[in-house]
Amino acid sequence: MKKFLNYGLALFAAFAVTTFVACSDDDDKVKSYDLTISLNPTDVDASNIGNVKVIINGVDNDTILLNAVQPTTVTLTQGVYQITVSGKVKDEATAYVTGSASVELYQEQTATVNLTKYNQSPLVFKTIYNVGTVMGYVLDCYVEVANNSDEVQYLDGLMLACPLANLKAQNAWQQEYPDFYNEGGALNGIVIAFPGNGTDYPLQPGQAVTVADEAQNHKLSYGTDESKKEAYSKAPDLSNADFEKYFGTGDIDNESVPNMVTVSMRSGSTMKQWAFGVAGRAYMLIKLPEGTTPQQFVADESNFTTYPGTTSSTLYMKIPSKYVLDAVDVYQSTVDPADHYPFFAAKDDATGIPGGAMYSSQPVRRKVSKIENGRVYYKDTNNSADDFYVSEDNTPGWTPTAVD
């Protein structure tokens, strides 16, 4: 009997140890739980946000791409995670949303990420050469557009425009019609656009393209008059420009350079020059809402108006400021800033930048904020007076080597 009791105690002890070990192993096992990530825009409508990117640190394949603001559920092992979310406001060229949240995941739960709106232009004007070189010759003008972001940007369909004159005396309508000014942004007579169907013309981070009025070597534009050769030697060589405007008959076409698309010509205009304006001008880089092409925008009559306060029947394109990626106000150096009326209240807080004198061969160039591993980042404070300076060198493709 004693022998049987001892055997029974031994079995019980073995069972107890086995049970204890089994429970201990189960407690130590790493568990997984469902985490639902809910996105909450705080100052923009959820339906107006696209290209949403959800990044969860510390996991493989940590990026989730969503077409819209919507909850998404992932299964993760228990632990602490940092979630970062970004997205693009669809109908505003420079508007984005961002937000983050930290999650301690030890049970099934929902994490809410609040999204706030901010503005940043991925594409900016790098150079504007509008003053010309030789008196009366203005076909050597050009602009450079740079990718100031860390992601590939597509030029396809982006529009370039030069709004109307920008002196107070000439633009009293901007003061008399503040709603139009604030909502319409600016009136434009001639508007051109980059060609392409969406992804034909990628621009890598830090790279820039040159858009020429005429893609020619303007140093040779003296023709047969040798007495003008020296004067024209100061003109830029634009024969290797990336794009050029081309208005058709009577305009010189460099067949090796892609033509910009003519979006809108001021009615009745016979101008062959893209209205750079050697006496000063404002410039806009425009990105229409996702899914809207320049052709569709032009087809909508509500996007055009006559000049407010006049009886003229000439139609001008209205560009809402929310479609503007970058705007630079270059006014004539001889103009008193007090007489200068700024175009872009929403995009440019200053009264603009005084450009070089007419036919001085001096462009305005954007300053450099930093250089990292050879990559240049350009200054963009929405204040042209701080972001630009007048350069002595009008060479296209200029590459800065130092921070301003």
Contacts in CASP RR format, 6 or more apart in sequence:
PFRMAT RR
TARGET T0000
AUTHOR 0000-0000-0000
METHOD contacts of the structure
MODEL  1
MKKFLNYGLALFAAFAVTTFVACSDDDDKVKSYDLTISLNPTDVDASNIG
NVKVIINGVDNDTILLNAVQPTTVTLTQGVYQITVSGKVKDEATAYVTGS
ASVELYQEQTATVNLTKYNQSPLVFKTIYNVGTVMGYVLDCYVEVANNSD
EVQYLDGLMLACPLANLKAQNAWQQEYPDFYNEGGALNGIVIAFPGNGTD
YPLQPGQAVTVADEAQNHKLSYGTDESKKEAYSKAPDLSNADFEKYFGTG
DIDNESVPNMVTVSMRSGSTMKQWAFGVAGRAYMLIKLPEGTTPQQFVAD
ESNFTTYPGTTSSTLYMKIPSKYVLDAVDVYQSTVDPADHYPFFAAKDDA
TGIPGGAMYSSQPVRRKVSKIENGRVYYKDTNNSADDFYVSEDNTPGWTP
TAVD
30 77 0 8 1.000
30 78 0 8 1.000
31 77 0 8 1.000
31 78 0 8 1.000
32 75 0 8 1.000
32 76 0 8 1.000
32 77 0 8 1.000
32 78 0 8 1.000
33 75 0 8 1.000
33 76 0 8 1.000
33 78 0 8 1.000
33 105 0 8 1.000
33 106 0 8 1.000
33 107 0 8 1.000
33 108 0 8 1.000
33 109 0 8 1.000
34 73 0 8 1.000
34 74 0 8 1.000
34 75 0 8 1.000
34 108 0 8 1.000
35 73 0 8 1.000
35 74 0 8 1.000
35 75 0 8 1.000
35 76 0 8 1.000
35 81 0 8 1.000
35 103 0 8 1.000
35 105 0 8 1.000
35 108 0 8 1.000
35 109 0 8 1.000
35 110 0 8 1.000
35 111 0 8 1.000
36 71 0 8 1.000
36 72 0 8 1.000
36 73 0 8 1.000
36 109 0 8 1.000
36 110 0 8 1.000
36 111 0 8 1.000
37 54 0 8 1.000
37 71 0 8 1.000
37 72 0 8 1.000
37 73 0 8 1.000
37 74 0 8 1.000
37 83 0 8 1.000
37 85 0 8 1.000
37 110 0 8 1.000
37 111 0 8 1.000
37 113 0 8 1.000
38 71 0 8 1.000
38 110 0 8 1.000
38 111 0 8 1.000
38 112 0 8 1.000
38 113 0 8 1.000
39 46 0 8 1.000
39 52 0 8 1.000
39 69 0 8 1.000
39 70 0 8 1.000
39 71 0 8 1.000
39 85 0 8 1.000
39 112 0 8 1.000
39 113 0 8 1.000
39 115 0 8 1.000
40 112 0 8 1.000
40 113 0 8 1.000
40 114 0 8 1.000
40 115 0 8 1.000
41 49 0 8 1.000
41 69 0 8 1.000
41 97 0 8 1.000
41 114 0 8 1.000
41 115 0 8 1.000
41 117 0 8 1.000
42 114 0 8 1.000
42 115 0 8 1.000
42 116 0 8 1.000
42 117 0 8 1.000
43 116 0 8 1.000
43 117 0 8 1.000
44 89 0 8 1.000
44 95 0 8 1.000
44 97 0 8 1.000
44 115 0 8 1.000
44 117 0 8 1.000
46 68 0 8 1.000
46 69 0 8 1.000
47 68 0 8 1.000
47 69 0 8 1.000
48 89 0 8 1.000
48 90 0 8 1.000
48 91 0 8 1.000
49 68 0 8 1.000
49 69 0 8 1.000
49 87 0 8 1.000
49 88 0 8 1.000
49 89 0 8 1.000
49 90 0 8 1.000
49 97 0 8 1.000
49 115 0 8 1.000
50 66 0 8 1.000
50 67 0 8 1.000
50 68 0 8 1.000
50 69 0 8 1.000
50 87 0 8 1.000
50 88 0 8 1.000
50 89 0 8 1.000
50 90 0 8 1.000
50 290 0 8 1.000
51 65 0 8 1.000
51 67 0 8 1.000
51 87 0 8 1.000
51 88 0 8 1.000
52 65 0 8 1.000
52 66 0 8 1.000
52 67 0 8 1.000
52 68 0 8 1.000
52 69 0 8 1.000
52 85 0 8 1.000
52 86 0 8 1.000
52 87 0 8 1.000
53 63 0 8 1.000
53 64 0 8 1.000
53 65 0 8 1.000
53 66 0 8 1.000
53 85 0 8 1.000
53 86 0 8 1.000
53 87 0 8 1.000
54 63 0 8 1.000
54 64 0 8 1.000
54 65 0 8 1.000
54 66 0 8 1.000
54 72 0 8 1.000
54 83 0 8 1.000
54 84 0 8 1.000
54 85 0 8 1.000
55 62 0 8 1.000
55 63 0 8 1.000
55 64 0 8 1.000
55 83 0 8 1.000
55 84 0 8 1.000
55 85 0 8 1.000
56 62 0 8 1.000
56 64 0 8 1.000
56 74 0 8 1.000
56 76 0 8 1.000
56 81 0 8 1.000
56 82 0 8 1.000
56 83 0 8 1.000
57 81 0 8 1.000
57 82 0 8 1.000
57 83 0 8 1.000
57 84 0 8 1.000
58 81 0 8 1.000
59 76 0 8 1.000
59 81 0 8 1.000
64 72 0 8 1.000
64 74 0 8 1.000
66 72 0 8 1.000
69 115 0 8 1.000
71 110 0 8 1.000
76 105 0 8 1.000
78 105 0 8 1.000
78 106 0 8 1.000
79 104 0 8 1.000
79 105 0 8 1.000
79 106 0 8 1.000
80 102 0 8 1.000
80 103 0 8 1.000
80 104 0 8 1.000
80 105 0 8 1.000
81 102 0 8 1.000
81 103 0 8 1.000
81 105 0 8 1.000
82 100 0 8 1.000
82 101 0 8 1.000
82 102 0 8 1.000
82 103 0 8 1.000
83 100 0 8 1.000
83 101 0 8 1.000
83 102 0 8 1.000
83 103 0 8 1.000
83 111 0 8 1.000
83 113 0 8 1.000
84 98 0 8 1.000
84 99 0 8 1.000
84 100 0 8 1.000
85 97 0 8 1.000
85 98 0 8 1.000
85 99 0 8 1.000
85 100 0 8 1.000
85 113 0 8 1.000
85 115 0 8 1.000
86 96 0 8 1.000
86 97 0 8 1.000
86 98 0 8 1.000
86 99 0 8 1.000
87 96 0 8 1.000
87 97 0 8 1.000
87 98 0 8 1.000
87 115 0 8 1.000
88 95 0 8 1.000
88 96 0 8 1.000
88 97 0 8 1.000
88 290 0 8 1.000
89 95 0 8 1.000
89 96 0 8 1.000
89 97 0 8 1.000
89 117 0 8 1.000
90 289 0 8 1.000
90 290 0 8 1.000
91 289 0 8 1.000
91 290 0 8 1.000
91 322 0 8 1.000
91 323 0 8 1.000
92 119 0 8 1.000
92 322 0 8 1.000
92 323 0 8 1.000
93 121 0 8 1.000
93 286 0 8 1.000
93 287 0 8 1.000
93 322 0 8 1.000
93 323 0 8 1.000
93 324 0 8 1.000
93 325 0 8 1.000
94 119 0 8 1.000
94 120 0 8 1.000
94 121 0 8 1.000
94 122 0 8 1.000
94 324 0 8 1.000
94 325 0 8 1.000
94 347 0 8 1.000
95 117 0 8 1.000
95 118 0 8 1.000
95 119 0 8 1.000
95 322 0 8 1.000
96 117 0 8 1.000
96 118 0 8 1.000
96 119 0 8 1.000
96 120 0 8 1.000
97 115 0 8 1.000
97 116 0 8 1.000
97 117 0 8 1.000
97 118 0 8 1.000
98 115 0 8 1.000
98 116 0 8 1.000
98 118 0 8 1.000
99 113 0 8 1.000
99 114 0 8 1.000
99 115 0 8 1.000
99 116 0 8 1.000
100 113 0 8 1.000
101 111 0 8 1.000
101 112 0 8 1.000
101 113 0 8 1.000
101 114 0 8 1.000
103 109 0 8 1.000
103 111 0 8 1.000
120 149 0 8 1.000
120 380 0 8 1.000
121 148 0 8 1.000
121 325 0 8 1.000
121 326 0 8 1.000
121 380 0 8 1.000
122 147 0 8 1.000
122 148 0 8 1.000
122 149 0 8 1.000
122 151 0 8 1.000
122 153 0 8 1.000
122 325 0 8 1.000
123 145 0 8 1.000
123 146 0 8 1.000
123 147 0 8 1.000
123 148 0 8 1.000
123 149 0 8 1.000
123 153 0 8 1.000
123 155 0 8 1.000
123 158 0 8 1.000
123 203 0 8 1.000
123 285 0 8 1.000
123 287 0 8 1.000
123 325 0 8 1.000
123 326 0 8 1.000
124 145 0 8 1.000
124 146 0 8 1.000
124 148 0 8 1.000
124 285 0 8 1.000
124 325 0 8 1.000
124 326 0 8 1.000
124 366 0 8 1.000
124 378 0 8 1.000
124 380 0 8 1.000
125 143 0 8 1.000
125 144 0 8 1.000
125 145 0 8 1.000
125 146 0 8 1.000
125 283 0 8 1.000
125 285 0 8 1.000
125 326 0 8 1.000
125 328 0 8 1.000
125 366 0 8 1.000
126 144 0 8 1.000
126 145 0 8 1.000
126 146 0 8 1.000
126 208 0 8 1.000
126 365 0 8 1.000
126 366 0 8 1.000
126 378 0 8 1.000
127 142 0 8 1.000
127 143 0 8 1.000
127 144 0 8 1.000
127 363 0 8 1.000
127 364 0 8 1.000
127 365 0 8 1.000
127 366 0 8 1.000
127 391 0 8 1.000
127 396 0 8 1.000
127 397 0 8 1.000
127 398 0 8 1.000
128 143 0 8 1.000
128 144 0 8 1.000
128 283 0 8 1.000
128 328 0 8 1.000
128 330 0 8 1.000
128 363 0 8 1.000
128 364 0 8 1.000
129 140 0 8 1.000
129 141 0 8 1.000
129 142 0 8 1.000
129 143 0 8 1.000
129 236 0 8 1.000
129 363 0 8 1.000
129 394 0 8 1.000
129 396 0 8 1.000
130 141 0 8 1.000
130 276 0 8 1.000
130 277 0 8 1.000
130 278 0 8 1.000
130 280 0 8 1.000
130 281 0 8 1.000
130 330 0 8 1.000
130 363 0 8 1.000
131 141 0 8 1.000
131 278 0 8 1.000
131 355 0 8 1.000
131 356 0 8 1.000
131 357 0 8 1.000
131 358 0 8 1.000
131 359 0 8 1.000
131 360 0 8 1.000
131 361 0 8 1.000
131 362 0 8 1.000
131 363 0 8 1.000
132 138 0 8 1.000
132 140 0 8 1.000
132 141 0 8 1.000
132 235 0 8 1.000
132 278 0 8 1.000
132 358 0 8 1.000
132 359 0 8 1.000
132 360 0 8 1.000
132 361 0 8 1.000
133 140 0 8 1.000
133 218 0 8 1.000
133 231 0 8 1.000
133 232 0 8 1.000
133 234 0 8 1.000
133 235 0 8 1.000
133 236 0 8 1.000
133 359 0 8 1.000
133 361 0 8 1.000
133 394 0 8 1.000
134 221 0 8 1.000
134 228 0 8 1.000
134 231 0 8 1.000
134 232 0 8 1.000
134 235 0 8 1.000
134 359 0 8 1.000
135 359 0 8 1.000
136 359 0 8 1.000
137 218 0 8 1.000
137 221 0 8 1.000
137 232 0 8 1.000
137 235 0 8 1.000
137 359 0 8 1.000
138 213 0 8 1.000
138 273 0 8 1.000
138 276 0 8 1.000
138 277 0 8 1.000
138 278 0 8 1.000
139 213 0 8 1.000
139 214 0 8 1.000
139 216 0 8 1.000
139 218 0 8 1.000
139 221 0 8 1.000
139 273 0 8 1.000
140 213 0 8 1.000
140 214 0 8 1.000
140 218 0 8 1.000
140 221 0 8 1.000
140 235 0 8 1.000
140 236 0 8 1.000
140 238 0 8 1.000
141 212 0 8 1.000
141 213 0 8 1.000
141 273 0 8 1.000
141 274 0 8 1.000
141 276 0 8 1.000
141 277 0 8 1.000
142 210 0 8 1.000
142 211 0 8 1.000
142 212 0 8 1.000
142 213 0 8 1.000
142 236 0 8 1.000
142 238 0 8 1.000
142 241 0 8 1.000
142 396 0 8 1.000
143 160 0 8 1.000
143 210 0 8 1.000
143 211 0 8 1.000
143 283 0 8 1.000
144 208 0 8 1.000
144 209 0 8 1.000
144 210 0 8 1.000
144 211 0 8 1.000
144 396 0 8 1.000
144 397 0 8 1.000
144 398 0 8 1.000
145 155 0 8 1.000
145 158 0 8 1.000
145 203 0 8 1.000
145 208 0 8 1.000
145 209 0 8 1.000
145 211 0 8 1.000
145 285 0 8 1.000
146 206 0 8 1.000
146 207 0 8 1.000
146 208 0 8 1.000
146 366 0 8 1.000
146 378 0 8 1.000
147 153 0 8 1.000
147 203 0 8 1.000
147 204 0 8 1.000
147 205 0 8 1.000
147 206 0 8 1.000
147 207 0 8 1.000
147 208 0 8 1.000
148 206 0 8 1.000
148 377 0 8 1.000
148 378 0 8 1.000
148 380 0 8 1.000
149 205 0 8 1.000
150 205 0 8 1.000
151 205 0 8 1.000
152 202 0 8 1.000
152 203 0 8 1.000
152 204 0 8 1.000
152 205 0 8 1.000
153 202 0 8 1.000
153 203 0 8 1.000
154 198 0 8 1.000
154 199 0 8 1.000
154 200 0 8 1.000
154 201 0 8 1.000
154 202 0 8 1.000
154 203 0 8 1.000
155 194 0 8 1.000
155 201 0 8 1.000
155 202 0 8 1.000
155 203 0 8 1.000
155 209 0 8 1.000
156 194 0 8 1.000
156 195 0 8 1.000
156 196 0 8 1.000
156 197 0 8 1.000
156 198 0 8 1.000
156 199 0 8 1.000
156 200 0 8 1.000
156 201 0 8 1.000
157 193 0 8 1.000
157 194 0 8 1.000
157 195 0 8 1.000
157 196 0 8 1.000
157 198 0 8 1.000
157 261 0 8 1.000
157 288 0 8 1.000
157 293 0 8 1.000
157 294 0 8 1.000
158 193 0 8 1.000
158 194 0 8 1.000
158 285 0 8 1.000
158 286 0 8 1.000
158 287 0 8 1.000
158 325 0 8 1.000
159 191 0 8 1.000
159 192 0 8 1.000
159 193 0 8 1.000
159 194 0 8 1.000
159 263 0 8 1.000
159 284 0 8 1.000
159 285 0 8 1.000
159 286 0 8 1.000
159 287 0 8 1.000
159 288 0 8 1.000
159 294 0 8 1.000
160 191 0 8 1.000
160 192 0 8 1.000
160 193 0 8 1.000
160 211 0 8 1.000
160 260 0 8 1.000
160 283 0 8 1.000
160 284 0 8 1.000
160 285 0 8 1.000
160 286 0 8 1.000
161 186 0 8 1.000
161 188 0 8 1.000
161 189 0 8 1.000
161 190 0 8 1.000
161 191 0 8 1.000
161 192 0 8 1.000
161 283 0 8 1.000
161 284 0 8 1.000
161 286 0 8 1.000
161 317 0 8 1.000
161 319 0 8 1.000
162 188 0 8 1.000
162 189 0 8 1.000
162 190 0 8 1.000
162 274 0 8 1.000
162 275 0 8 1.000
162 276 0 8 1.000
162 277 0 8 1.000
162 281 0 8 1.000
162 282 0 8 1.000
162 283 0 8 1.000
162 284 0 8 1.000
163 186 0 8 1.000
163 187 0 8 1.000
163 188 0 8 1.000
163 281 0 8 1.000
163 282 0 8 1.000
163 284 0 8 1.000
163 319 0 8 1.000
163 343 0 8 1.000
164 170 0 8 1.000
164 171 0 8 1.000
164 186 0 8 1.000
164 187 0 8 1.000
164 188 0 8 1.000
164 189 0 8 1.000
164 307 0 8 1.000
164 316 0 8 1.000
165 171 0 8 1.000
166 280 0 8 1.000
166 281 0 8 1.000
166 282 0 8 1.000
166 329 0 8 1.000
166 331 0 8 1.000
166 340 0 8 1.000
166 341 0 8 1.000
166 342 0 8 1.000
166 343 0 8 1.000
167 335 0 8 1.000
167 339 0 8 1.000
167 340 0 8 1.000
167 341 0 8 1.000
168 175 0 8 1.000
168 339 0 8 1.000
168 340 0 8 1.000
168 341 0 8 1.000
169 339 0 8 1.000
171 341 0 8 1.000
173 180 0 8 1.000
173 181 0 8 1.000
173 307 0 8 1.000
173 308 0 8 1.000
173 309 0 8 1.000
174 180 0 8 1.000
174 181 0 8 1.000
174 341 0 8 1.000
175 181 0 8 1.000
175 341 0 8 1.000
176 308 0 8 1.000
176 309 0 8 1.000
177 308 0 8 1.000
180 305 0 8 1.000
180 308 0 8 1.000
181 345 0 8 1.000
182 321 0 8 1.000
182 345 0 8 1.000
182 346 0 8 1.000
183 320 0 8 1.000
183 321 0 8 1.000
184 318 0 8 1.000
184 319 0 8 1.000
184 320 0 8 1.000
184 321 0 8 1.000
185 318 0 8 1.000
185 319 0 8 1.000
185 320 0 8 1.000
185 321 0 8 1.000
185 324 0 8 1.000
185 343 0 8 1.000
185 344 0 8 1.000
185 346 0 8 1.000
186 282 0 8 1.000
186 284 0 8 1.000
186 318 0 8 1.000
186 319 0 8 1.000
186 321 0 8 1.000
186 343 0 8 1.000
186 344 0 8 1.000
187 305 0 8 1.000
187 307 0 8 1.000
187 316 0 8 1.000
187 317 0 8 1.000
187 318 0 8 1.000
187 319 0 8 1.000
188 264 0 8 1.000
188 284 0 8 1.000
188 316 0 8 1.000
188 317 0 8 1.000
188 318 0 8 1.000
188 319 0 8 1.000
189 264 0 8 1.000
189 265 0 8 1.000
189 266 0 8 1.000
189 269 0 8 1.000
189 275 0 8 1.000
189 316 0 8 1.000
189 317 0 8 1.000
190 264 0 8 1.000
190 265 0 8 1.000
190 266 0 8 1.000
190 269 0 8 1.000
190 271 0 8 1.000
190 274 0 8 1.000
190 275 0 8 1.000
191 263 0 8 1.000
191 264 0 8 1.000
191 286 0 8 1.000
191 294 0 8 1.000
191 317 0 8 1.000
192 245 0 8 1.000
192 260 0 8 1.000
192 261 0 8 1.000
192 262 0 8 1.000
192 263 0 8 1.000
192 274 0 8 1.000
193 260 0 8 1.000
193 261 0 8 1.000
193 263 0 8 1.000
193 294 0 8 1.000
194 201 0 8 1.000
194 243 0 8 1.000
194 260 0 8 1.000
194 261 0 8 1.000
195 201 0 8 1.000
195 243 0 8 1.000
195 258 0 8 1.000
195 259 0 8 1.000
195 260 0 8 1.000
195 261 0 8 1.000
203 209 0 8 1.000
205 375 0 8 1.000
206 375 0 8 1.000
206 376 0 8 1.000
206 377 0 8 1.000
208 397 0 8 1.000
209 242 0 8 1.000
209 243 0 8 1.000
210 238 0 8 1.000
210 240 0 8 1.000
210 241 0 8 1.000
210 242 0 8 1.000
210 243 0 8 1.000
210 396 0 8 1.000
210 397 0 8 1.000
211 241 0 8 1.000
211 242 0 8 1.000
211 243 0 8 1.000
211 244 0 8 1.000
211 245 0 8 1.000
211 260 0 8 1.000
212 238 0 8 1.000
212 241 0 8 1.000
212 243 0 8 1.000
212 244 0 8 1.000
212 245 0 8 1.000
212 257 0 8 1.000
212 396 0 8 1.000
213 238 0 8 1.000
213 244 0 8 1.000
213 245 0 8 1.000
213 273 0 8 1.000
213 274 0 8 1.000
213 276 0 8 1.000
214 238 0 8 1.000
214 244 0 8 1.000
214 245 0 8 1.000
214 251 0 8 1.000
214 252 0 8 1.000
214 254 0 8 1.000
215 238 0 8 1.000
215 239 0 8 1.000
215 240 0 8 1.000
215 241 0 8 1.000
215 243 0 8 1.000
215 244 0 8 1.000
215 254 0 8 1.000
215 256 0 8 1.000
215 257 0 8 1.000
216 238 0 8 1.000
216 239 0 8 1.000
216 252 0 8 1.000
216 254 0 8 1.000
217 237 0 8 1.000
217 238 0 8 1.000
217 239 0 8 1.000
218 232 0 8 1.000
218 235 0 8 1.000
218 236 0 8 1.000
218 237 0 8 1.000
218 238 0 8 1.000
219 232 0 8 1.000
219 233 0 8 1.000
219 235 0 8 1.000
219 236 0 8 1.000
219 237 0 8 1.000
220 232 0 8 1.000
221 232 0 8 1.000
221 235 0 8 1.000
222 228 0 8 1.000
222 229 0 8 1.000
222 231 0 8 1.000
222 232 0 8 1.000
234 361 0 8 1.000
234 394 0 8 1.000
235 361 0 8 1.000
235 394 0 8 1.000
236 394 0 8 1.000
236 395 0 8 1.000
236 396 0 8 1.000
237 396 0 8 1.000
238 244 0 8 1.000
238 396 0 8 1.000
239 254 0 8 1.000
240 396 0 8 1.000
241 254 0 8 1.000
241 257 0 8 1.000
241 396 0 8 1.000
242 257 0 8 1.000
242 258 0 8 1.000
243 257 0 8 1.000
243 258 0 8 1.000
243 259 0 8 1.000
243 260 0 8 1.000
244 253 0 8 1.000
244 254 0 8 1.000
244 257 0 8 1.000
244 258 0 8 1.000
244 259 0 8 1.000
244 260 0 8 1.000
245 251 0 8 1.000
245 259 0 8 1.000
245 260 0 8 1.000
245 262 0 8 1.000
245 274 0 8 1.000
246 253 0 8 1.000
246 259 0 8 1.000
246 260 0 8 1.000
246 262 0 8 1.000
247 262 0 8 1.000
247 265 0 8 1.000
247 271 0 8 1.000
247 272 0 8 1.000
250 272 0 8 1.000
251 272 0 8 1.000
253 259 0 8 1.000
261 294 0 8 1.000
263 294 0 8 1.000
263 295 0 8 1.000
263 297 0 8 1.000
263 298 0 8 1.000
263 317 0 8 1.000
264 298 0 8 1.000
264 317 0 8 1.000
266 314 0 8 1.000
266 315 0 8 1.000
266 316 0 8 1.000
267 313 0 8 1.000
267 314 0 8 1.000
267 315 0 8 1.000
268 314 0 8 1.000
275 281 0 8 1.000
278 358 0 8 1.000
278 359 0 8 1.000
279 332 0 8 1.000
279 358 0 8 1.000
280 330 0 8 1.000
280 331 0 8 1.000
280 332 0 8 1.000
280 355 0 8 1.000
281 330 0 8 1.000
282 327 0 8 1.000
282 328 0 8 1.000
282 329 0 8 1.000
282 330 0 8 1.000
282 343 0 8 1.000
282 344 0 8 1.000
283 327 0 8 1.000
283 328 0 8 1.000
283 330 0 8 1.000
284 319 0 8 1.000
284 324 0 8 1.000
284 326 0 8 1.000
284 327 0 8 1.000
284 344 0 8 1.000
285 324 0 8 1.000
285 325 0 8 1.000
285 326 0 8 1.000
285 327 0 8 1.000
286 319 0 8 1.000
286 323 0 8 1.000
286 324 0 8 1.000
286 325 0 8 1.000
287 323 0 8 1.000
287 325 0 8 1.000
288 294 0 8 1.000
288 297 0 8 1.000
288 323 0 8 1.000
289 323 0 8 1.000
297 303 0 8 1.000
298 317 0 8 1.000
303 317 0 8 1.000
303 318 0 8 1.000
304 315 0 8 1.000
304 316 0 8 1.000
304 317 0 8 1.000
304 318 0 8 1.000
305 315 0 8 1.000
305 316 0 8 1.000
305 318 0 8 1.000
306 312 0 8 1.000
306 313 0 8 1.000
306 314 0 8 1.000
306 315 0 8 1.000
306 316 0 8 1.000
307 314 0 8 1.000
307 316 0 8 1.000
321 344 0 8 1.000
321 345 0 8 1.000
321 346 0 8 1.000
321 347 0 8 1.000
322 346 0 8 1.000
324 344 0 8 1.000
324 346 0 8 1.000
324 347 0 8 1.000
326 347 0 8 1.000
326 380 0 8 1.000
327 343 0 8 1.000
327 344 0 8 1.000
327 347 0 8 1.000
327 348 0 8 1.000
328 348 0 8 1.000
328 352 0 8 1.000
328 353 0 8 1.000
328 364 0 8 1.000
328 384 0 8 1.000
328 387 0 8 1.000
328 388 0 8 1.000
329 340 0 8 1.000
329 342 0 8 1.000
329 343 0 8 1.000
329 344 0 8 1.000
329 348 0 8 1.000
329 350 0 8 1.000
329 351 0 8 1.000
329 352 0 8 1.000
329 353 0 8 1.000
329 384 0 8 1.000
330 352 0 8 1.000
330 353 0 8 1.000
330 354 0 8 1.000
330 355 0 8 1.000
330 364 0 8 1.000
330 384 0 8 1.000
330 388 0 8 1.000
331 337 0 8 1.000
331 340 0 8 1.000
331 351 0 8 1.000
331 352 0 8 1.000
331 353 0 8 1.000
331 354 0 8 1.000
331 355 0 8 1.000
332 354 0 8 1.000
332 355 0 8 1.000
332 358 0 8 1.000
333 354 0 8 1.000
333 355 0 8 1.000
333 356 0 8 1.000
333 357 0 8 1.000
334 357 0 8 1.000
335 354 0 8 1.000
337 351 0 8 1.000
337 354 0 8 1.000
340 351 0 8 1.000
340 352 0 8 1.000
342 348 0 8 1.000
342 350 0 8 1.000
342 351 0 8 1.000
342 352 0 8 1.000
347 382 0 8 1.000
348 382 0 8 1.000
348 383 0 8 1.000
348 384 0 8 1.000
349 382 0 8 1.000
349 383 0 8 1.000
350 383 0 8 1.000
350 384 0 8 1.000
350 385 0 8 1.000
350 386 0 8 1.000
351 385 0 8 1.000
352 384 0 8 1.000
352 385 0 8 1.000
353 364 0 8 1.000
353 384 0 8 1.000
353 385 0 8 1.000
353 387 0 8 1.000
353 388 0 8 1.000
353 389 0 8 1.000
353 390 0 8 1.000
354 390 0 8 1.000
355 362 0 8 1.000
355 364 0 8 1.000
355 390 0 8 1.000
356 362 0 8 1.000
356 364 0 8 1.000
356 390 0 8 1.000
361 394 0 8 1.000
362 390 0 8 1.000
362 391 0 8 1.000
362 392 0 8 1.000
362 394 0 8 1.000
363 390 0 8 1.000
363 391 0 8 1.000
363 394 0 8 1.000
364 388 0 8 1.000
364 389 0 8 1.000
364 390 0 8 1.000
364 391 0 8 1.000
365 388 0 8 1.000
365 389 0 8 1.000
365 391 0 8 1.000
365 398 0 8 1.000
365 400 0 8 1.000
366 378 0 8 1.000
366 379 0 8 1.000
366 380 0 8 1.000
366 387 0 8 1.000
366 388 0 8 1.000
367 378 0 8 1.000
367 379 0 8 1.000
367 386 0 8 1.000
367 387 0 8 1.000
367 388 0 8 1.000
367 389 0 8 1.000
367 404 0 8 1.000
368 376 0 8 1.000
368 377 0 8 1.000
368 378 0 8 1.000
368 379 0 8 1.000
368 400 0 8 1.000
368 402 0 8 1.000
368 403 0 8 1.000
368 404 0 8 1.000
369 377 0 8 1.000
369 378 0 8 1.000
369 379 0 8 1.000
369 380 0 8 1.000
369 403 0 8 1.000
369 404 0 8 1.000
370 377 0 8 1.000
370 403 0 8 1.000
371 377 0 8 1.000
371 400 0 8 1.000
371 401 0 8 1.000
371 402 0 8 1.000
371 403 0 8 1.000
376 399 0 8 1.000
376 400 0 8 1.000
378 387 0 8 1.000
379 386 0 8 1.000
379 387 0 8 1.000
379 404 0 8 1.000
380 387 0 8 1.000
381 387 0 8 1.000
389 404 0 8 1.000
391 398 0 8 1.000
END
